[in-house]
Amino acid sequence: MSVAASVLGYAGLGFLTRCYALGLQKRNIFENLGGHAMLMTAFGGLGYYIHGLEGRQLELIAHKKEQILKNRERVAGSSSNNDDEE
């Protein structure tokens, strides 16, 4: 997923959240557009952070996978050397 899609998706969620909250209060949803803008900005920032977090997690998982494969090769190599000596 691209950064723009993530930010816009979360900003849209912020807009819907604000509209829902105003609807529960039975207030006009177009009453204070600044509140909509603030909530959309906050949720968009959250979407940007989550997008970066996902990328960092994928890099960490790939690094750990490489380490595990190297350890498996090392253990398999050492166990085959022990089998040859016996």
C-alpha angles and dihedrals in degrees: 000000000000125000093246093053091049094048094044092046093053091043089054089050089052091052092050091047091053092047091048092050092050090046091054089052090048091235128140109272091213093052100101113018091177089068090054091050093049094049092045090051092049093048091044089054089050090051091051091050093048091049090054091044091054091052092050091049092051091051091049092049091050091050092049090048090054090050092050092049091049091049091049091051091048093049092046090049094049093047092051089051090052091050091052092052094054 
